[in-house]
Amino acid sequence: MSLREHALSLFRSAVGTVRPAPMMERALKLQGGGCPQLLVKGQAFPVKRDLYLVGFGKAVLGMAAAAEEILGDHLIRGIINVPLGIQESLQRAGMQEMLLKPHSKIRVIEGAKNNLPDAEALKGAVAIQQLAEGLTADDLLLVLISGGGSALLPAPIPPILLEEKEKLTKMLASQGAAIQELNIVRKTLSVLKGGGLAQLAYPARVVSLILSDVIGDPLDIIASGPTAASSHSVQDCLQVLAKYNLLHNLPKSVETVLSTSPTKPTAPENYSHVSNIIIGSNTLALDEAKRHAEGLGYAALVLSAAVRGEVGRVATLYCQLIRLVCLGLTGLAEGSLGDEVRGNLLQLAAELEIPGLDLAKFLQALRGLGPERPVCVLAGGETTVQLQGSGKGGRNQELALRVGLGLHRAQAMEGSSPQGRCEIIFFSGGTDGQDGPTEAAGAFCSPGLVAEALQEGLDVESFLRNNDSYTFFSQFQGGHHLLVTGLTGTNVMDIQAILIRVM
């Protein structure tokens, strides 16, 4: 098998393990008998009376279909809010297993066109709110949450109108507010976010199953934390609004809500009826890819599940890492060039501030690898792209192209470099099957591909300046270097892999 085929099979195994059905089947079981119990990752929750289900997010339709199969007749009623058009898309893609059965007890509401809160999403949020408010101490509420859930759960505190809340959020965004700051304001003005859903469902037992699409899996950030205690208060919200000079430009309704809201966040002990359980994440997907790589004969290492930062800086980090692996495989890692590359890597990692990355420990593990086995380095997270051009592409395709170009340049500068004695492929892909406004999930790239492009007179840098990586990859072998998977029905951010073997 070629390195590209190995890379594709790694990506498929990683995504497969966080697809809704296998993920739910691993996490959720129902024990029947005299006193039925819901078992979630080994924790038992007695089903005293009725079992209800609500959910919101891009992957929730498939999660709900799997949950209904597992829960059977114990499920009384459910409501899920999912992205507009998702049922039709999955139907077209032949993914029946992610759709509810014709006589399902779960009502599906589609909304949040272009991932923005709208009237349909509000309708679904109100229905979920009403269901939660009607529960008793003997009921159990199963909550399914995935990325994209925030836009699908808009319920501003009256008298705030959805349009007013959206206008305020847009004003903050246009002033350069960070996503964390936007979330603080959204949660403070919302009935359901920031733990609101869990509070409304009290005294019922609440069990949330969460598919994380956020670095570090913070419970209060994923879908704006509707079942997690918020660590923010009204004071924090006022500080954000003051920072961007918006305090004197607020709608009357927002002023009313802020002046009457409790000043302290709800105490954590008020969440004793709630269990939040992460059942799928980037880490889980990378662990599966590592197992798969080892099965294919690779010495496999995971760099981090929290890679973040501007795409150009991250590409430089990967280029230096690949150079170091090639030096190691060809027995030259301990010379002055190896020291220089290691120094560059440590500096880059410090600048990128990747959470939880112990690069020194990782480099130690790399030192122990011999040339007899090919090497696979895996990573995950989410990079950011500064859009400058009007081309077509996404962060994964751009990252792959930048890595390919960086490697080609390093090879050209060093002449007979150890890198030239290695076969290298790098790929980056979005686990949801989408990368920017294209049908690709990402791309594969190698220094050889860039060399071929330059021979054909293609200016790789101008493609990058125009954010046009998709057009670049489309030019070769009928788009053979594009990673095209179709919608996957799940989302745990992006996955990257470096595959290297000595030629």
KEPA-675172 format. One record per residue: residue in three letters; x, y, z of N, C-alpha, C in turn. Coordinates in steps of 0.02 Angstrom, whole numbers, plus 50000, padded with zeros to 5 digits. Layout:
AlaXYZXYZXYZ;...
END
This chain:
Met500424994050000500005000050000500445006350000;Ser500205011549965500575017849965500475021550031;Leu500905026450044500815030550105500145034150103;Arg499925036250044499285039650039498705034950060;Glu498745028750037498225023850055498225022550130;His498825022050158498875021150231498575027150267;Ala498735033150244498485039250276497715039450273;Leu497435037750215496705037650208496395032650256;Ser496705026750263496405021750306496465023850380;Leu496995027550397497055030350466496495035250481;Phe496365039750432495845044750441495165041350450;Arg495035036350407494385032850410494295029250478;Ser494825026250503494765022750568494645027750624;Ala494975033550621494895038750673494175041350673;Val493915042850613493235045450608492725040050627;Gly492865033950606492405028350620492275027350694;Thr492795028550734492715027350806492295032750841;Val492235038650809491815043950839491175045150799;Arg490995040450754490345040950721489815039550774;Pro489225042650766488715042150819488545035050842;Ala488405030350795488175023750816488695019950858;Pro489315018850833489795015250875489955018750941;Met489965025450938490125029350998489575028451051;Met488945028951029488385028251075488345021051102;Glu488465016151058488435009151079488955007551132;Arg489545010751126490075009651176489885012951242;Ala489575018851238489465022951298488825021251336;Leu488305019351298487625019151327487325012051325;Lys487095009751383486755003251385486135003951429;Leu485634999751416485034999751458484964992851488;Gln484954992551555484834986151589484104985751608;Gly483764980851581483044980251595482924976951663;Gly482364973351667482214969751730481774973951776;Gly481734971751840481294974751889481404982251897;Cys482034984251909482184991451913482694993151859;Pro482454995351800482894996651744483405002251760;Gln483995001551730484525006551741484835008451675;Leu485015014851671485385017351614486125017051634;Leu486535013651595487255013251609487625017651559;Val487985022551585488365027051541489095026651562;Lys489505023651519490225022751533490335020151604;Gly489935015151623490035011951688489645015151745;Gln489375021251735488965024351788488235022151780;Ala487915020651836487215018151833486735023651854;Phe486195024451815485665029351831484995025651830;Pro484665025151888484025021451890483485025051849;Val483105021151810482535023951772481925022751816;Lys481765027751859481215026751908480535027151874;Arg480475032051828479825032851796479925033851721;Asp479915040051697479945041151625480635043651602;Leu480815041651541481455043551512481325048051452;Tyr481615054051453481515058951399482195060351366;Leu482175063151306482795064651270482745071351236;Val483265075451242483315081551202484025081951174;Gly484115085651120484785086151091484845091951043;Phe485465094151031485585099750985486305099350963;Gly486415100350897487095100150871487125096750804;Lys487705097350771487785094750703487785087150700;Ala487985083850754488035076450752487465073150790;Val486985077150813486485074550859485965069950826;Leu485835070950762485335066650729485555059350732;Gly486175057950714486435051150717486465048550789;Met486645052950836486675050950907485975049050932;Ala485465052950911484785051650933484515045050903;Ala484685043850839484465037650807484755031550844;Ala485395032050862485715026550900485415025850970;Ala485295031651003485015031551071484325028351071;Glu483905029951021483225027151019483245019551012;Glu483715017050972483795009750965483955006551033;Ile484405009851070484635007051134484095007551188;Leu483725013151189483245014451243482575010751233;Gly482405009451169481785005851154481165009151185;Asp480735005051215480095007551241480165011851303;His480755011951333480845016151393480825023551376;Leu480975025151313480965032151292480245034351281;Ile480035039551317479335042051311479285047151255;Arg479765051951253479715057351204480385060851198;Gly480505063551138481125067251129481045073051080;Ile481495077951086481505083651039482245085151024;Ile482415085450959483105087450943483105093150892;Asn483595097550901483695103250856484325101950815;Val484255101350749484825099650707484875104550648;Pro485475104750614485565109650561485075108750503;Leu484885114350474484425114450417484685110050360;Gly484245105650335484415101550277484805095250291;Ile484955093850356485385088050370485055081350355;Gln484385080950366484055074550352484085072850278;Glu483975077950237483985076850165484705075050142;Ser485205078450170485905077050152486095069950169;Leu485905067550229486075060750249485695055650208;Gln485065057350191484655052950149484995052050080;Arg485205057850052485535057649986486175053649988;Ala486535054250045487185050750051487095043350068;Gly486455041150075486325034050090486505032150161;Met486525037150207486715035750276486085034750320;Gln485715029550303485065028150336485155027150412;Glu485735024350431485835022750503485845029050546;Met485935034950514485955041150552485275044650553;Leu484775041550523484105044550521483635040850569;Leu483145044450594482665041450639482175036950600;Lys481905032050634481425027450602480765031250590;Pro480345028850542479725032450525479275033950585;His479215029350634478755030650690479135032450754;Ser479655036250745480085038250802479695042450852;Lys479885041950916479585046050969479955052750975;Ile480465053650933480865059750937480655064650882;Arg480485070550902480305075850853480935079450831;Val481005080250765481605083650738481415090650714;Ile481785095650736481685102450712482345104650680;Glu482315106950618482915109250582482935116950582;Gly483525119650595483585126950596484315129050591;Ala484445135350612485125138150612485455137750544;Lys485115140650494485415140850426486085144450429;Asn486585141650394487275144450394487565145050465;Asn487335140450509487575140350578487435146850617;Leu486875150250599486675156350634485995155250665;Pro485895157450727485235156550760484685159850718;Asp484105156450712483545159350674482885157250707;Ala482335159250675481665157950704481535150550715;Glu481765146250668481655138950675482045136250735;Ala482675138450741483085136150797482765138350864;Leu482485144450864482145147050924481535142750941;Lys481165140850889480565136550899480775129950933;Gly481325127050909481575120750938481805121851010;Ala482145127451022482395128851089481815129651139;Val481285132951116480685133951159480365127251175;Ala480325122751125480035116151135480445112151186;Ile481115112651181481565109251228481475112051298;Gln481415118751302481315122051366480675119651400;Gln480125119251361479485117151389479505109851413;Leu479855105651375479905098651397480285098251463;Ala480845101951468481265101751529480875104351590;Glu480485109651579480115112751635479575108051663;Gly479335103351622478795098951644479015092551680;Leu479665091851692479915085451720479855085251796;Thr479825079151823479765078151896480395074651923;Ala480415073951988481005070852022481115063652000;Asp480585060251977480665053251957480845052451883;Asp480875057851847481025057451775481785057751763;Leu481985055251705482695055651686482725058851617;Leu483145064051612483225067651548483915066151519;Leu483915063051460484545061751425484645067551375;Val485225070951381485365076751338485945074851292;Leu485845075651227486375074251177486645080851151;Ile487305081851155487605088251137488195087151090;Ser488215091151036488825091050994488965098050971;Gly489525098950937489715105550910489165108350866;Gly489105114950864488565118050826487935118750868;Gly487955116250929487365116350972487175123250996;Ser487675127750999487535134551024487045138250979;Ala487165137950912486715141450865486025138250863;Leu485985131850884485345128150881484955128650946;Leu485205132550994484855132951058484765140251080;Pro484505144551035484445151651054483785152751092;Ala483835155051153483235156651191483395162651236;Pro483375168751207483555174651247483075175551305;Ile483335178151361482905179451419482425185051401;Pro481755183951410481275189351395481445195451437;Pro481335201551414481015203351350481495203851290;Ile482115201151296482585201751240482325197751180;Leu482355200851121482165197351059482785194251028;Leu482675188950990483235185450958483645190350915;Glu483295194750878483635199550833484095204150874;Glu483845206250933484245210850975484885207351000;Lys484805201151021485385197351046485895196250990;Glu485635194650930486065193350872486445199750852;Lys486075205350854486385211750834486965213450882;Leu486835212250947487355213650997487965209150986;Thr487835202650973488385197950961488795199950900;Lys488435202250846488785204350784489205210650798;Met488935215250838489305221350854489955219550891;Leu489905214850938490495212750975491005209450929;Ala490765205050885491205201450839491565206450793;Ser491195211450769491495216350722492015220650758;Gln491965221150824492455225050863493065220750881;Gly493035214250861493615209950873493575205850937;Ala492975205150966492905201151028493085193851013;Ala493425190751061493625183651054493015179251065;Ile493055173051040492485168451046492295167351120;Gln492795167251165492645166351237492225172251263;Glu492395178251239492015184251261491305184051233;Leu491235182051170490565181451140490145176451181;Asn490465170951201490095165751238489865168351306;Ile490285172451339490095175251405489455179351397;Val489425183451345488835187751335488225183451316;Arg488335178851269487775174451247487465170751306;Lys487905167851349487665163851405487275168051455;Thr487535174151467487205178551517486505180551495;Leu486405181151429485755183451404485305177651382;Ser485495171451399485125165651375484775161851431;Val484195159151414483815155151462484135148251471;Leu484395145351416484615138351417485375137351422;Lys485755142151396486485141351397486755142451468;Gly487405140851475487725142151541487375138651598;Gly487155132551586486845128551639486095129451645;Gly485805133951604485085135451610484635129351598;Leu484805125151550484385119351536484375114551595;Ala484955113451626484995109051684484575111751742;Gln484595118351751484205121351806483455120651794;Leu483245121451731482525120851715482275113751724;Ala482725108851712482515101751717482475099351789;Tyr482775103151836482755101151907482025100351929;Pro481835095351968482245090452004482385083951966;Ala482245083751901482385077551864483135076151861;Arg483315069851854484015067951845484205069651772;Val484775073051763484995075051695485665071551679;Val485675067951623486285064651601486445067151531;Ser487015070651524487215073451459487765069251428;Leu487655067351365488165063851326488445068851276;Ile489095070051278489385075751241489915073351192;Leu489835075751130490345074751079490715081351072;Ser491355081451091491715087851097492035089951031;Asp491935096351013492275099150955492685105250976;Val492885105351040493255111051067493895108451099;Ile494455111951087495105110051115495065109751191;Gly495275104151219495285103251292494625100851321;Asp494105100151280493445097551301493145101251361;Pro493135108051362492855111651420492085111351419;Leu491795108451471491065107251472490655113651467;Asp490915119151494490505125251493490565129051427;Ile491005126651381491085130051316490735126251260;Ile490755119551262490445115551208489695117251205;Ala489475119751147488775121851137488555126951191;Ser489035130751217488915135751270488655132751336;Gly488815126351347488715123151413488015123351443;Pro487495120951407486815121251435486695116951497;Thr487125111851507487035107651567487635107951614;Ala488065113051604488665113651646488645120251685;Ala488895119951746488915126051787489345131251752;Ser489075137351745489455142651712489925145851763;Ser490535147151740491015150351786490985157951781;His490495160451741490455167651730489835170851762;Ser489905177151780489345180751812489135186651767;Val488615190151788488385196151753488955201351750;Gln489355201451804489925206051808490395204951749;Asp490535198551733490975196951677490685199351611;Cys490035198651604489685200851543489745208451536;Leu489635211951591489685219351590490395221651573;Gln490885217851598491595219551583491735218951508;Val491475213551477491575212651405491245218351366;Leu490635220051385490265225451350490625232151360;Ala490905233251420491265239451433491905239851392;Lys492255234151387492895233751350492795236051277;Tyr492215234451248492095236151178491625242251171;Asn491575246251226491195252551226490465251651204;Leu490145246251228489455245051207488945246051263;Leu489195247851323488735248451380488205253851370;His488385259151331487895264651323487515263951257;Asn487575258151227487255257151162486845250751162;Leu486575248951222486215242551229485465243451218;Pro485135238451188484405238751185484125238951256;Lys483545242151264483225242851330483125235951363;Ser482925230951321482785224251347483415221151379;Val484005222251347484625219451374484805222851440;Glu484705229551442484825233151505484395230451562;Thr483755229151545483275226551595483525219851623;Val483715215251577483935208651599484575208951640;Leu485055213151618485685213551655485595216651724;Ser485115221251730485025224451796484645219951845;Thr484285214851818483895210551864484185203451871;Ser484745202051834485035195251838485415194451904;Pro485445188251931485845187051992486585188851977;Thr486915191852027487605194152014488115188452016;Lys487945182952050488425177452054488185171552011;Pro488665167751982488445161851945488135156751992;Thr487705152251966487385147152008487925142752039;Ala487845141352104488355137452140488405130352111;Pro489025127652109489115120952081488695115552115;Glu488555116452181488145111352216487435111052189;Asn487215116252154486545116252124486525111852061;Tyr487085108652045487115104251987487205096952007;Ser487035095352070487135088452094486675083452058;His486155086052024485695081551987485925080351915;Val486525083051898486765082851829487405078751823;Ser487445074651770488075071251754488255072951681;Asn488825076151671489055077751604489605072851584;Ile489515069251530489985063951511490205064851439;Ile490855065751429491135066351361491185059251332;Ile490835058051277490855051251248491255050951183;Gly491435056851156491825056951094492245063251091;Ser492865062651068493305068451066493875067151016;Asn494265072351003494835071650959495335066650987;Thr495425066651052495885061951085495695054751070;Leu495045053251075494795046451062494945044450990;Ala494825049150943494945047750872495695046550859;Leu496125050550891496855049650882497095043050912;Asp496815041050968497015034650998496865028850951;Glu496285029250917496095024050870496565024150809;Ala496725030150784497185030750727497875027850745;Lys498095029050806498745026450829498735018750829;Arg498205015950856498135008550856498165005850785;His497805009250741497765007150670498455007650637;Ala498815013150651499485014050621499965008650645;Glu499925006950709500365001650735500194994950702;Gly499554993850689499344987750653499624987550582;Leu499744993350553500024993650485500794993350486;Gly501084992850546501804992050551502194998350566;Tyr501855003850583502195010250597502385010650671;Ala502925014350684503055016750751502645023150757;Ala502115023050797501635028650797501675032650862;Leu501665039250855501675043750913501135049050904;Val500805050950959500315056550957500655062750984;Leu500675068050943500985074350964500525078051013;Ser499895079250993499425083051035498725082751004;Ala498215083151046497525083551021497285090851025;Ala497755095451035497555102451047497975107251005;Val498165105150944498555109550901498125115450879;Arg498365121450889497975127350870498475132750849;Gly498205137950817498635143450797498565144850723;Glu498885150150700498835152250630499155146850586;Val498815145450530498995139650489499725139750465;Gly499995145650450500685146150427501185144150481;Arg501045146250543501495144550600501465136950614;Val500855134150611500775126950624501135122950570;Ala501085125250507501425121850451502175121850463;Thr502455127350487503175127750501503365122650555;Leu502945122050607503065117150660503105110050631;Tyr502615108450588502605101650558503205100550513;Cys503405105650475503995104950431504625103350471;Gln504725107050526505315105850569505285098850599;Leu504695096750619504605090050648504775084550598;Ile504545085550536504675080650483505435080250469;Arg505755086050467506485086250456506845082250510;Leu506615083150573506945079650629506845072050624;Val506235070050606506095062850598506545059850544;Cys506615063450488507045061050433507775060550455;Leu508005065450494508695065150521508775058950564;Gly508265057550606508295051750650508305045250610;Leu507875044750560507825038550521508455037150480;Thr508835042550464509445041550425510075042050469;Gly509955041850536510525041550583510905047950592;Leu510605053750575510965060050579510675064950630;Ala510235062450674509875066950720510325070050773;Glu510915067050787511315069550842511845074750821;Gly511845076750758512325081850735512085088850748;Ser512455093750721512285100850732511615102650699;Leu511465099450641510835100850608510245098450651;Gly510325092650681509795090050726509675094750785;Asp510215097350813510155102050870509795108450849;Glu509955110750788509645116950763508895115850753;Val508715110250722507995108850709507625107950775;Arg507935104450823507615103550889507495110350922;Gly507995114750918507925121550947507355125350915;Asn507315124950848506765128350812506085125750836;Leu506045119150844505415115950865505205118350934;Leu505675118350980505505120351049505275127651050;Gln505595131951010505405138951008504705139750978;Leu504575136250923503915136650890503355134350937;Ala503485128650971502975125851016502825130751073;Ala503355134151097503255139051151502835144951126;Glu502955147151064502585152751036501845150951024;Leu501735144751001501045142650985500635141151048;Glu500975139951105500635138551168500095133251161;Ile500295127451134499815121951125499695118751193;Pro499055118651216498905116151284499135108851292;Gly499475107651348499645100651366500185097451323;Leu500515101251280501035098351237501705098251275;Asp501945092151289502605091351320503095089451264;Leu503355094551229503765093151169504415089651187;Ala504715091451245505345088251265505245080651272;Lys504685078751303504535071651313504405068351245;Phe504065071851200503915069251133504575068151094;Leu505025073051099505665072451063506085066651091;Gln506015065451156506365059751187506105053151157;Ala505445052751149505145046751120505375045851047;Leu505435051451010505675051150941506375048350936;Arg506805050250986507505048050987507555040450990;Gly507055037351021507075030151031506875026150969;Leu506675029550915506445025950855507035024250810;Gly507045017950787507575015850741507335016350669;Pro507785015450620507605016250549507225010150520;Glu507165004850562506874998650533506114999050523;Arg505775003650558505055004250548504885011250523;Pro504375011750478504155018350458503845021950518;Val503815028550515503575032550572502925036050554;Cys502465036150602501825039850594501755044450654;Val501705051050641501575055950694500865058550684;Leu500455058150736499755060250732499635066350776;Ala499165070550755498985076450795498275078450777;Gly497975082650820497295085050806497205091950836;Gly496645095050820496495101750846496155105850793;Glu496295112350793495975116650743496405122850732;Thr496635123750670497045129650654496585135350631;Thr496875141250624496485146950599496835149750536;Val496425152350490496685155150428496475162450424;Gln496965166850409496805173850396496615174350322;Leu495995175650307495775175850237496015182350204;Gln496395181450149496635187450113496395187250041;Gly496285181350013496085180649943495365178649934;Ser495185177349872494495175449858494455168349829;Gly494985164349841495015157549815494575152749854;Lys494635146349836494215141149867494675136349905;Gly494485134949966494895130250006494665130550077;Gly495025127150121494865127250192495515126550231;Arg495465126750297496085126950338496495120550329;Asn496165114750318496545108550312496925108150246;Gln496595110150191496935110050126497515115050125;Glu497395120850156497925125950157498525123550199;Leu498375120350256498915117750299499325112550260;Ala498995108050225499345102750188499795105850135;Leu499535110850099499935113950045500525117750074;Arg500425121150130500975124950161501525120150186;Val501325114450213501825109550235502225106850175;Gly501865105150121502195102750060502705107750033;Leu502505114150032502945119450006503555120450052;Gly503435120350117503985121150166504495115650159;Leu504265109550150504725103750143505115104250078;His504775106250024505105106949959505665112149964;Arg505525117649998506035123050005506635120550045;Ala506495117050100507035114550143507485109750103;Gln507165105550064507535100650023507975104149972;Ala507685109349939508055113049888508665116549917;Met508585119149979509135122750011509695118150033;Glu509515112150055510025107750085510325102850035;Gly510105102949973510385098549922510285091249940;Ser510825087649957510765080349972510555079450045;Ser509985082150064509765081850134509485074950150;Pro509485073050215509195066650235508455066250214;Gln508135072150211507435072350191507345069250121;Gly507845070350078507805067650010507835060050008;Arg508065056950064508105049650066507475046650098;Cys507005050850114506385048450146505785049550100;Glu505315044950103504665046050070504205049050124;Ile503885054650107503495058450157502805059950129;Ile502295058950171501645061850154501335064950217;Phe501025070650207500685074150262499955074850242;Phe499505073750289498805075250273498465078650332;Ser497955082550315497545085750367496825085450343;Gly496365083350388495665082650369495185084450425;Gly494615087250406494075088850454493655082650466;Thr493565080750529493195074450544492455074850525;Asp492205080950511491495081350490491425080250415;Gly491995079550380491965078250307491935084550266;Gln492005090350299491965096750262492555101150280;Asp492835104550229493385109150241493265115450200;Gly493035120650234492865126750198492275125450151;Pro492185129750101491605129050056491745124149999;Thr492035118350014492205113449962491915106749979;Glu491945101949931491685095249946492235091049978;Ala492835093849986493395090050016493395090850092;Ala493665085750126493755086150199494455088650215;Gly494905088450166495595090550177496005088350117;Ala496665087250129497105085550073497725081950097;Phe498045078350049498695075050059499215079150021;Cys499815079850048500325083550011501015080550026;Ser501465081349978502145078949985502605084049951;Pro503255084149969503715088749936503745087349860;Gly503655080949841503665079149771503105082349731;Leu502515082949763501945086049728502085093449712;Val502395096849760502565103949750503085104549694;Ala503575100049694504095100249641503765099249572;Glu503295094649569502935093249506502545099449484;Ala502225102749532501835108849516502285114249488;Leu502855115249519503325120449497503585118949426;Gln503715112449412503935110449345503405112049292;Glu502775111649313502225113049267502075120549263;Gly502485124449296502405131749292501875134549338;Leu501655130649388501145133149436501495136949493;Asp501235142749509501525146749563501155145149628;Val501455140649667501135138249729500985143949777;Glu501455148649782501355154249830500755158549811;Ser500635159449746500065163649727499405160049744;Phe499395153349740498805149649762498685150849837;Leu499225150749876499155151749948498945158949964;Arg499235163749929499045170849940498305171849927;Asn498035168149879497325168949862496875164049900;Asn497165160649952496785155549989496435150749941;Asp496805148249893496515144349838496805137249835;Ser496885134249893497205127649896496795122249861;Tyr496125122849863495695117849831495825117649755;Thr495875123549725496015123849652496695120849637;Phe497185122149681497855119149670497805111549669;Phe497515108549721497485101249725497065098149670;Ser496555101949647496115099349593496495098449527;Gln497065101849519497435101649455497795094949444;Phe497875091049498498305085149493497915078549494;Gln498045074349445497775067449443497035067349463;Gly496655071849433495935071949446495755072949519;Gly496145077149554495985078549625496165072849671;His496625068449649496845062549687497125064449756;His497375070649762497685072749825497175075949873;Leu496565076849850496035079349895495755073549936;Leu495595074949998495295069950042494535071150038;Val494185066650002493455067549993493105061650026;Thr492725063050079492395057650116491635058250116;Gly491375064350098490665065650107490535067150181;Leu489925069350197489745070650267489855064450309;Thr490135065350369490265059550412489735058750467;Gly489365064150480488855063850534489155064650603;Thr489805066550606490125067650671490575073750665;Asn490885075950721491355081550717491755081950782;Val492415080350776492865081350834493485085250810;Met493345090650774493885095050747494275091450691;Asp494925093050685495335090550629495845085450652;Ile496075081450604496595076450618497155077350567;Gln497775077350591498355077650547498795071550557;Ala499125069350503499595063750509500195064950464;Ile500765063150489501405063150452501615055950445;Leu501715053450384501945046650373502615046850336;Ile503115043550364503795043950336504115036950335;Arg504415035250278504825029150277505455030450235;Val505995026850253506625027650217506545024050149;Met506775027450097506705024450030507265019350018;
END
